[in-house]
């Protein structure tokens, strides 16, 4: 038993060391990209992820396999990828999210098939849930066949994601709506699918190529349906998953912090007491973020109630957003107008992080925390743990 535990610990350590090295490689590439190149899908960066075998790190038998109490290390991995490049972190987090949904809701045959797509075919997965008017419908044609109708927006990774999870309204042969159903589209089999790149004109995160894709006319089989209607919204997984994107966001804040220190060191301004004060504040913010995601991971791996996991995730995403915003504010004070000029990295870092912080329903998340704590009789120290 001791040998097995020691071997797993070595694997964890090795993966995180590789991830830290990866973050340095991604940072090197990001800081040397021309602005035009920074708007394209980061193919070179994902080649590095594939080489490091990080696409399948959460599959069965791997060091961070789902179903084990490894979430804190997984969040550190996501943070480090986000630190190197937020667009890469966003797409990679979507890949991990999709694999988690397969882990939760896939049949044994589906898991075997889609895990092989990752490990052997090096296919990338994603979750494309956002839509505009109309959205996607999955219409039964009978005999286990379905036709997709409609489009999704914010399809991060666009056609580079060959196995996206595409949720939509499931419609039976009589036209009845059966609920929100996930399906996985083998997008590489539909090279002519319409992609609207004009949709994606953001402040930052250009390289995430989060385009609009029209799935109308695509035919799938019953074996491509993942889970049952409404499984996608099953709690605590739906809201609790926010800790993963929060970890990537924190990586963006770490990148800002490191770039700020290097800028001041380069200009020999670290002796200034006000710069030291701001750097001290930033250091506290970053470490607070690490404490938040580590405790959120422990909560997710614990026997806590669904309500506790959901609301701790809501607190974490809210805290990380504030940490990131304050880190950027302090950084701008440190580097001034000169630091916001190219080729310094701050303009892109701040634009990317500002854009990526815009996640769905932040006010509702905070209100849900208030609703939860106001309905509890437990003292503050016992709201999130039964150990005391």
URKA-V13324 format. One record per residue. N is the residue number from 1. SS is DSSP state (alpha for helix, beta for strand, coil for the rest). BURIAL is b if it has 24 or more other ideal C-beta (glycine too) atoms within 12 Angstrom, else e. Layout:
# URKA-V13324
n=N ss=SS burial=BURIAL
n=N ss=SS burial=BURIAL
This chain:
# URKA-V13324
n=1 ss=coil burial=e
n=2 ss=alpha burial=e
n=3 ss=alpha burial=e
n=4 ss=alpha burial=e
n=5 ss=alpha burial=e
n=6 ss=alpha burial=e
n=7 ss=alpha burial=e
n=8 ss=alpha burial=e
n=9 ss=alpha burial=e
n=10 ss=alpha burial=e
n=11 ss=alpha burial=b
n=12 ss=alpha burial=b
n=13 ss=alpha burial=e
n=14 ss=alpha burial=e
n=15 ss=alpha burial=b
n=16 ss=alpha burial=b
n=17 ss=alpha burial=e
n=18 ss=alpha burial=b
n=19 ss=alpha burial=b
n=20 ss=alpha burial=b
n=21 ss=alpha burial=e
n=22 ss=alpha burial=b
n=23 ss=alpha burial=b
n=24 ss=alpha burial=e
n=25 ss=alpha burial=b
n=26 ss=alpha burial=b
n=27 ss=alpha burial=b
n=28 ss=alpha burial=e
n=29 ss=alpha burial=b
n=30 ss=alpha burial=b
n=31 ss=alpha burial=b
n=32 ss=coil burial=e
n=33 ss=coil burial=b
n=34 ss=coil burial=e
n=35 ss=coil burial=e
n=36 ss=coil burial=e
n=37 ss=alpha burial=e
n=38 ss=alpha burial=b
n=39 ss=alpha burial=b
n=40 ss=coil burial=e
n=41 ss=coil burial=b
n=42 ss=coil burial=b
n=43 ss=alpha burial=e
n=44 ss=alpha burial=e
n=45 ss=alpha burial=b
n=46 ss=alpha burial=b
n=47 ss=alpha burial=e
n=48 ss=alpha burial=b
n=49 ss=alpha burial=b
n=50 ss=alpha burial=b
n=51 ss=alpha burial=e
n=52 ss=coil burial=b
n=53 ss=coil burial=e
n=54 ss=coil burial=b
n=55 ss=coil burial=b
n=56 ss=coil burial=b
n=57 ss=coil burial=b
n=58 ss=coil burial=b
n=59 ss=coil burial=b
n=60 ss=coil burial=e
n=61 ss=coil burial=e
n=62 ss=coil burial=b
n=63 ss=coil burial=b
n=64 ss=coil burial=b
n=65 ss=coil burial=b
n=66 ss=coil burial=b
n=67 ss=coil burial=e
n=68 ss=coil burial=b
n=69 ss=coil burial=e
n=70 ss=coil burial=b
n=71 ss=alpha burial=b
n=72 ss=alpha burial=b
n=73 ss=alpha burial=b
n=74 ss=alpha burial=b
n=75 ss=alpha burial=b
n=76 ss=alpha burial=b
n=77 ss=alpha burial=b
n=78 ss=alpha burial=b
n=79 ss=alpha burial=b
n=80 ss=alpha burial=b
n=81 ss=alpha burial=b
n=82 ss=alpha burial=b
n=83 ss=alpha burial=b
n=84 ss=alpha burial=b
n=85 ss=coil burial=b
n=86 ss=alpha burial=b
n=87 ss=alpha burial=b
n=88 ss=alpha burial=b
n=89 ss=alpha burial=b
n=90 ss=alpha burial=b
n=91 ss=alpha burial=b
n=92 ss=alpha burial=b
n=93 ss=alpha burial=b
n=94 ss=alpha burial=b
n=95 ss=alpha burial=b
n=96 ss=alpha burial=b
n=97 ss=alpha burial=b
n=98 ss=alpha burial=b
n=99 ss=alpha burial=b
n=100 ss=alpha burial=b
n=101 ss=alpha burial=b
n=102 ss=alpha burial=b
n=103 ss=alpha burial=b
n=104 ss=alpha burial=b
n=105 ss=alpha burial=b
n=106 ss=coil burial=b
n=107 ss=coil burial=e
n=108 ss=alpha burial=e
n=109 ss=alpha burial=e
n=110 ss=alpha burial=b
n=111 ss=alpha burial=b
n=112 ss=alpha burial=e
n=113 ss=alpha burial=b
n=114 ss=alpha burial=b
n=115 ss=alpha burial=b
n=116 ss=alpha burial=e
n=117 ss=alpha burial=b
n=118 ss=alpha burial=b
n=119 ss=alpha burial=b
n=120 ss=coil burial=e
n=121 ss=coil burial=e
n=122 ss=coil burial=e
n=123 ss=coil burial=b
n=124 ss=coil burial=b
n=125 ss=beta burial=b
n=126 ss=beta burial=b
n=127 ss=beta burial=b
n=128 ss=coil burial=b
n=129 ss=coil burial=b
n=130 ss=coil burial=b
n=131 ss=coil burial=b
n=132 ss=coil burial=e
n=133 ss=coil burial=e
n=134 ss=coil burial=e
n=135 ss=coil burial=b
n=136 ss=coil burial=b
n=137 ss=beta burial=b
n=138 ss=beta burial=b
n=139 ss=beta burial=b
n=140 ss=beta burial=b
n=141 ss=beta burial=e
n=142 ss=beta burial=e
n=143 ss=coil burial=e
n=144 ss=coil burial=e
n=145 ss=beta burial=e
n=146 ss=beta burial=b
n=147 ss=beta burial=b
n=148 ss=beta burial=b
n=149 ss=beta burial=b
n=150 ss=coil burial=b
n=151 ss=beta burial=b
n=152 ss=beta burial=b
n=153 ss=beta burial=b
n=154 ss=beta burial=b
n=155 ss=beta burial=b
n=156 ss=coil burial=b
n=157 ss=coil burial=b
n=158 ss=alpha burial=b
n=159 ss=alpha burial=b
n=160 ss=alpha burial=b
n=161 ss=coil burial=b
n=162 ss=coil burial=b
n=163 ss=beta burial=b
n=164 ss=beta burial=b
n=165 ss=beta burial=b
n=166 ss=coil burial=b
n=167 ss=coil burial=b
n=168 ss=beta burial=b
n=169 ss=beta burial=b
n=170 ss=beta burial=b
n=171 ss=beta burial=b
n=172 ss=coil burial=e
n=173 ss=coil burial=e
n=174 ss=coil burial=e
n=175 ss=coil burial=e
n=176 ss=coil burial=e
n=177 ss=beta burial=e
n=178 ss=beta burial=e
n=179 ss=beta burial=e
n=180 ss=beta burial=b
n=181 ss=beta burial=b
n=182 ss=beta burial=b
n=183 ss=beta burial=b
n=184 ss=beta burial=b
n=185 ss=beta burial=b
n=186 ss=beta burial=b
n=187 ss=alpha burial=b
n=188 ss=alpha burial=e
n=189 ss=alpha burial=e
n=190 ss=coil burial=b
n=191 ss=coil burial=e
n=192 ss=coil burial=e
n=193 ss=coil burial=b
n=194 ss=beta burial=e
n=195 ss=beta burial=b
n=196 ss=beta burial=e
n=197 ss=alpha burial=e
n=198 ss=alpha burial=e
n=199 ss=alpha burial=e
n=200 ss=coil burial=b
n=201 ss=coil burial=e
n=202 ss=coil burial=b
n=203 ss=coil burial=e
n=204 ss=coil burial=b
n=205 ss=coil burial=b
n=206 ss=alpha burial=b
n=207 ss=alpha burial=b
n=208 ss=alpha burial=b
n=209 ss=coil burial=b
n=210 ss=coil burial=b
n=211 ss=beta burial=b
n=212 ss=beta burial=b
n=213 ss=beta burial=b
n=214 ss=beta burial=b
n=215 ss=coil burial=b
n=216 ss=coil burial=b
n=217 ss=coil burial=e
n=218 ss=coil burial=b
n=219 ss=beta burial=b
n=220 ss=beta burial=b
n=221 ss=beta burial=e
n=222 ss=alpha burial=e
n=223 ss=alpha burial=e
n=224 ss=alpha burial=b
n=225 ss=beta burial=b
n=226 ss=beta burial=b
n=227 ss=coil burial=b
n=228 ss=coil burial=e
n=229 ss=coil burial=b
n=230 ss=coil burial=e
n=231 ss=alpha burial=b
n=232 ss=alpha burial=b
n=233 ss=alpha burial=e
n=234 ss=coil burial=e
n=235 ss=coil burial=e
n=236 ss=coil burial=b
n=237 ss=alpha burial=b
n=238 ss=alpha burial=b
n=239 ss=alpha burial=b
n=240 ss=alpha burial=b
n=241 ss=coil burial=b
n=242 ss=alpha burial=b
n=243 ss=alpha burial=b
n=244 ss=alpha burial=b
n=245 ss=alpha burial=b
n=246 ss=alpha burial=b
n=247 ss=alpha burial=b
n=248 ss=alpha burial=b
n=249 ss=alpha burial=b
n=250 ss=alpha burial=b
n=251 ss=alpha burial=b
n=252 ss=alpha burial=b
n=253 ss=alpha burial=b
n=254 ss=alpha burial=b
n=255 ss=alpha burial=b
n=256 ss=alpha burial=b
n=257 ss=alpha burial=b
n=258 ss=alpha burial=b
n=259 ss=alpha burial=b
n=260 ss=alpha burial=b
n=261 ss=alpha burial=b
n=262 ss=alpha burial=b
n=263 ss=alpha burial=b
n=264 ss=alpha burial=b
n=265 ss=alpha burial=e
n=266 ss=alpha burial=e
n=267 ss=coil burial=e
n=268 ss=coil burial=e
n=269 ss=coil burial=e
n=270 ss=coil burial=e
n=271 ss=coil burial=e
n=272 ss=coil burial=e
n=273 ss=alpha burial=e
n=274 ss=alpha burial=e
n=275 ss=alpha burial=b
n=276 ss=alpha burial=e
n=277 ss=alpha burial=e
n=278 ss=alpha burial=b
n=279 ss=alpha burial=b
n=280 ss=alpha burial=e
n=281 ss=alpha burial=b
n=282 ss=alpha burial=b
n=283 ss=alpha burial=e
n=284 ss=alpha burial=e
n=285 ss=alpha burial=b
n=286 ss=alpha burial=b
n=287 ss=alpha burial=e
n=288 ss=alpha burial=b
n=289 ss=alpha burial=b
n=290 ss=alpha burial=b
n=291 ss=alpha burial=e
n=292 ss=alpha burial=b
n=293 ss=alpha burial=b
n=294 ss=alpha burial=b
n=295 ss=alpha burial=b
n=296 ss=alpha burial=b
n=297 ss=alpha burial=b
n=298 ss=alpha burial=b
n=299 ss=alpha burial=b
n=300 ss=alpha burial=b
n=301 ss=coil burial=b
n=302 ss=coil burial=e
n=303 ss=coil burial=e
n=304 ss=coil burial=b
n=305 ss=coil burial=e
n=306 ss=alpha burial=e
n=307 ss=alpha burial=b
n=308 ss=alpha burial=b
n=309 ss=alpha burial=b
n=310 ss=alpha burial=b
n=311 ss=alpha burial=b
n=312 ss=alpha burial=b
n=313 ss=alpha burial=b
n=314 ss=alpha burial=b
n=315 ss=alpha burial=b
n=316 ss=alpha burial=b
n=317 ss=alpha burial=b
n=318 ss=alpha burial=b
n=319 ss=alpha burial=b
n=320 ss=alpha burial=b
n=321 ss=alpha burial=b
n=322 ss=alpha burial=b
n=323 ss=alpha burial=b
n=324 ss=alpha burial=b
n=325 ss=alpha burial=b
n=326 ss=alpha burial=b
n=327 ss=alpha burial=b
n=328 ss=alpha burial=b
n=329 ss=alpha burial=e
n=330 ss=alpha burial=b
n=331 ss=alpha burial=b
n=332 ss=alpha burial=b
n=333 ss=alpha burial=b
n=334 ss=alpha burial=b
n=335 ss=alpha burial=b
n=336 ss=alpha burial=e
n=337 ss=alpha burial=e
n=338 ss=alpha burial=e
n=339 ss=alpha burial=b
n=340 ss=coil burial=b
n=341 ss=coil burial=e
n=342 ss=coil burial=e
n=343 ss=coil burial=e
n=344 ss=coil burial=b
n=345 ss=coil burial=b
n=346 ss=alpha burial=b
n=347 ss=alpha burial=b
n=348 ss=alpha burial=b
n=349 ss=alpha burial=b
n=350 ss=alpha burial=b
n=351 ss=alpha burial=b
n=352 ss=alpha burial=b
n=353 ss=alpha burial=b
n=354 ss=alpha burial=b
n=355 ss=alpha burial=b
n=356 ss=alpha burial=b
n=357 ss=coil burial=b
n=358 ss=coil burial=b
n=359 ss=coil burial=b
n=360 ss=coil burial=e
n=361 ss=coil burial=e
n=362 ss=alpha burial=b
n=363 ss=alpha burial=e
n=364 ss=alpha burial=e
n=365 ss=alpha burial=b
n=366 ss=alpha burial=e
n=367 ss=alpha burial=e
n=368 ss=alpha burial=b
n=369 ss=alpha burial=b
n=370 ss=alpha burial=e
n=371 ss=alpha burial=e
n=372 ss=alpha burial=b
n=373 ss=alpha burial=e
n=374 ss=alpha burial=e
n=375 ss=coil burial=e
n=376 ss=coil burial=e
n=377 ss=coil burial=e
n=378 ss=coil burial=e
n=379 ss=coil burial=e
n=380 ss=alpha burial=e
n=381 ss=alpha burial=e
n=382 ss=alpha burial=e
n=383 ss=coil burial=b
n=384 ss=coil burial=b
n=385 ss=coil burial=e
n=386 ss=coil burial=e
n=387 ss=coil burial=e
n=388 ss=coil burial=e
